[in-house]
């Protein structure tokens, strides 16, 4: 562990009082640790102050709260204040909504007092200066400043933050320059959210479900969708607000100490246009699938309209993308086909959680004028646990897994561990794989993963029956050796963070049916040996057994945040029908 007390400057980055609350710590420009609060609180998308993530980051950096030099927050209540005031004059908010927003803004401004309270210290002992970074500036910074590129077009597309729905510009060296914005209430994120709710998926963050559902439908309603989004000549977009209610006085939002919640943002006009909304437990009809496909097609049309404008005006071949909409991996996978960019970088926590590192790096480069030296190539920035930690958990719970007829074995050799695990996968077993540091971002990328055989057409059903208990239309992802991507995918561009969907080559779809979506695509994760040697070796051992350098990878969880600790991994194993659990060098198998 690096002792960051020796560093010249320490920055704590925060996404606080918003969905996917998170923290990171940057020491002399290097990202030491980053994690989402949900992993510690065990509540998906947890919103509030990320105190447990802060504790972890400080521990990983071996510093105390009083050692910090700066605290960077990815919200600035003072940003775009004139726009906010003008909007409020035309659309006065309800007293309840106004009170909630003032309270949220006050908590964001009072970060230092909250830190002192959470860590039980006198606020006067906190020497750190608090810097507030506008929400989309933080997104853009999170995309560009940790990318491998010295110059790029930079784009943030989101729901909204600090009264902005999208922002774009250019980055060069240690500076970013803003070209333009789309202001609230116009937002592609809110457009997507409205249809996510309309289709009966009310939980915060459910947009990815609709993205998966869209592949099953046809864009039969695209002409109607074009009534909802107007594309302007300057690359911008505007929502037809008759069909939405998020700008009205009565839409409530909950962003503190729990799961975020938003009231429906679609209006009665949406129902008149498309019929009654689906209720959560209703069967999914062909009509629902077509609405999802049409909405995804309209989103892509507006998204590419914006990107084309930016590409034309900047003439830059590189794109750095962030914001919640940057998690739309289906659209991301079509960028090369529609826009003349040759390189794309999206960091693994592109949504609001990533604003923590964006705020920290905006401060480090844009304000403090420090040169760039760090590239985020690997997502493994969370907690890790020793074999001693794992052994203690297993000893404390030995009776529980022995009651379920589980045998335990420890391997001294990691190569042999990968061989044995690969054999279990090839035999059709469902394997929990818990190794090293937890991933940063919403994807399991080989350290907190459930791993299975992609060759089995029935594996999706097996996973849903045994563990995931989720909608049958949602796809599972392939993890593939980087060197084999061109053999299996029509586009061979690397994606270590599982944020792009590409077409699988027709001749390979029958080879890996469990990770081939209904439209012939896969949301790939490319795996390099230098990034994750153990996971790469596991895939290599599977390749030696089967000839296929691909495994099915899904998140290690069961309708909860991805597991963080060995205890959580063991609990998930015991309460589901998982066949094998690998915890570090320990193997548990049901017999």
WORAKA-V287402 format. One record per backbone hydrogen bond with DSSP energy under -1.0 kcal/mol. CO is the residue of the C=O (numbers start at 1). NH is the residue of the N-H. E is the energy in kcal/mol with one decimal. If there is no record, write none. Layout:
# WORAKA-V287402
CO&NH&E, CO&NH&E
This chain:
# WORAKA-V287402
2&4&-1.0, 3&6&-1.4, 4&7&-1.4, 9&28&-2.4, 10&69&-1.8, 10&70&-1.9, 11&26&-2.8, 12&72&-3.0, 13&24&-2.0, 14&74&-2.1, 15&22&-1.8, 21&37&-2.9, 22&15&-2.2, 23&35&-2.3, 24&13&-2.3, 25&32&-2.2, 25&33&-1.1, 26&11&-2.7, 27&30&-2.1, 30&27&-2.6, 33&25&-2.1, 35&23&-2.2, 36&39&-1.2, 37&40&-1.4, 37&41&-2.3, 38&42&-2.3, 43&46&-1.5, 45&20&-1.2, 46&21&-2.4, 47&258&-1.7, 48&17&-2.9, 49&51&-2.1, 50&54&-2.1, 51&55&-2.3, 52&56&-2.3, 53&57&-2.4, 54&58&-2.6, 55&59&-2.3, 56&60&-2.8, 57&61&-2.0, 58&63&-2.2, 61&4&-2.4, 64&67&-1.6, 69&129&-2.0, 70&12&-2.4, 71&131&-3.3, 72&14&-2.6, 73&133&-3.2, 76&79&-2.4, 78&81&-1.1, 80&84&-2.2, 81&85&-2.4, 82&86&-2.5, 83&87&-2.5, 84&88&-2.5, 85&89&-1.7, 86&90&-1.3, 87&91&-2.9, 94&98&-2.9, 95&99&-2.6, 96&100&-2.3, 97&101&-2.4, 98&102&-2.5, 99&103&-2.4, 100&104&-2.4, 101&105&-2.5, 102&106&-2.4, 103&107&-2.3, 104&108&-2.1, 105&109&-2.1, 106&110&-1.6, 110&114&-1.7, 111&115&-2.6, 112&116&-2.3, 113&117&-2.3, 114&118&-2.9, 115&119&-2.2, 116&121&-2.4, 122&125&-2.7, 123&126&-1.6, 129&71&-2.9, 131&73&-2.8, 134&138&-2.3, 135&139&-1.8, 136&140&-2.7, 137&141&-2.4, 138&142&-2.4, 139&143&-1.4, 140&144&-2.5, 141&145&-1.7, 144&147&-1.8, 146&376&-2.6, 150&173&-3.0, 152&171&-2.8, 153&320&-2.7, 154&169&-2.3, 155&322&-2.2, 156&167&-2.4, 157&325&-2.0, 158&189&-1.6, 163&184&-2.1, 164&161&-1.8, 165&158&-2.4, 166&182&-2.5, 167&156&-2.9, 168&179&-2.9, 168&180&-1.7, 169&154&-2.3, 170&177&-3.1, 171&152&-2.1, 172&175&-1.9, 175&172&-2.9, 177&170&-2.3, 180&168&-2.1, 182&165&-3.2, 182&166&-1.4, 183&186&-1.8, 187&191&-1.7, 188&192&-2.3, 189&193&-2.4, 190&194&-2.6, 191&195&-1.4, 192&196&-2.2, 193&197&-2.6, 194&198&-2.2, 195&199&-2.0, 196&201&-2.1, 197&200&-1.8, 198&278&-1.9, 203&206&-1.8, 206&209&-1.6, 206&210&-1.0, 207&211&-2.0, 208&212&-1.7, 209&213&-2.3, 210&214&-2.1, 213&216&-2.0, 214&217&-1.4, 218&220&-2.7, 219&222&-1.4, 221&225&-2.3, 222&226&-1.9, 224&227&-1.4, 225&228&-1.7, 225&229&-1.0, 228&240&-3.0, 230&238&-2.2, 232&235&-1.2, 236&232&-2.4, 238&230&-3.2, 239&241&-1.2, 240&243&-2.0, 241&244&-1.2, 243&267&-1.8, 245&248&-1.7, 249&94&-1.0, 252&263&-2.3, 254&261&-1.5, 258&47&-3.1, 261&254&-2.7, 265&245&-2.9, 268&272&-1.8, 269&273&-1.7, 270&274&-2.4, 271&275&-2.3, 279&282&-1.9, 285&289&-2.0, 286&290&-2.4, 287&291&-2.2, 288&292&-2.4, 289&293&-2.5, 290&294&-2.4, 291&295&-2.7, 292&296&-2.5, 293&297&-2.1, 294&298&-2.3, 295&299&-2.7, 296&300&-2.5, 297&301&-2.1, 298&302&-2.3, 299&303&-2.9, 300&304&-3.0, 301&305&-1.6, 302&306&-2.0, 303&307&-2.5, 304&308&-2.8, 305&309&-1.7, 306&310&-2.2, 307&311&-3.0, 308&312&-2.6, 309&313&-2.1, 310&314&-2.6, 311&315&-2.4, 317&342&-2.9, 317&343&-1.7, 318&153&-2.9, 319&345&-2.3, 320&155&-2.3, 322&157&-2.0, 323&326&-1.7, 324&327&-1.7, 325&328&-1.9, 327&329&-1.8, 328&332&-2.3, 329&333&-1.9, 329&501&-2.2, 331&334&-1.6, 332&335&-1.4, 334&338&-1.1, 335&339&-3.1, 339&341&-1.7, 343&319&-2.4, 345&321&-2.1, 350&323&-2.3, 352&355&-1.5, 353&356&-1.8, 354&358&-2.1, 355&359&-2.7, 356&360&-1.8, 357&361&-2.6, 358&362&-2.2, 359&363&-2.0, 360&364&-2.2, 361&365&-2.5, 362&366&-1.1, 362&367&-1.5, 363&368&-2.5, 364&370&-2.0, 375&377&-1.3, 379&381&-1.7, 379&440&-2.2, 381&34&-1.8, 383&438&-1.8, 386&390&-2.3, 387&391&-2.9, 388&392&-2.0, 389&393&-1.8, 390&394&-2.5, 391&395&-2.4, 392&396&-2.2, 393&397&-1.2, 397&401&-1.6, 398&402&-2.4, 399&403&-2.0, 401&406&-1.7, 402&405&-1.7, 405&591&-2.7, 407&589&-2.2, 409&587&-3.2, 413&417&-2.0, 414&418&-2.2, 415&419&-2.0, 416&420&-2.7, 417&421&-2.4, 418&422&-2.6, 419&423&-1.8, 420&424&-1.8, 421&425&-2.3, 422&426&-2.7, 423&427&-1.6, 424&429&-2.4, 425&428&-1.9, 430&579&-1.4, 430&580&-2.1, 431&451&-3.1, 432&582&-3.1, 433&449&-1.9, 434&584&-2.7, 438&382&-2.6, 447&435&-2.5, 448&556&-2.1, 449&433&-3.4, 450&554&-2.3, 451&431&-1.9, 452&552&-2.4, 454&514&-2.3, 456&459&-1.6, 458&462&-2.2, 459&463&-2.7, 460&464&-2.3, 461&465&-2.1, 462&466&-2.9, 463&467&-2.9, 463&468&-1.7, 464&469&-1.1, 466&577&-2.0, 471&474&-1.4, 477&553&-3.1, 478&525&-2.1, 479&551&-2.1, 480&527&-2.5, 481&484&-1.9, 482&485&-1.4, 484&488&-1.1, 485&489&-3.1, 488&505&-2.7, 495&526&-2.0, 502&522&-2.2, 503&490&-2.7, 505&508&-2.3, 508&512&-1.8, 512&515&-1.2, 513&516&-1.0, 517&520&-2.4, 520&504&-2.8, 521&517&-3.3, 522&502&-2.1, 522&524&-1.3, 525&480&-2.7, 527&482&-2.1, 528&532&-1.8, 532&536&-2.6, 533&537&-2.1, 534&538&-2.1, 535&539&-2.1, 536&540&-2.2, 537&541&-2.5, 538&542&-1.9, 539&543&-2.3, 540&544&-2.2, 541&545&-1.5, 542&546&-2.3, 543&547&-3.3, 549&481&-1.6, 551&479&-2.9, 552&452&-1.9, 553&477&-1.1, 554&450&-3.5, 555&557&-1.6, 556&563&-2.5, 565&569&-2.0, 566&570&-2.6, 567&571&-2.5, 568&572&-2.3, 569&573&-2.2, 570&574&-2.5, 571&575&-2.0, 579&590&-2.2, 580&432&-2.9, 581&588&-3.0, 582&434&-2.4, 583&586&-2.5, 585&411&-2.7, 586&583&-2.5, 587&409&-2.2, 588&581&-2.7, 589&407&-2.7
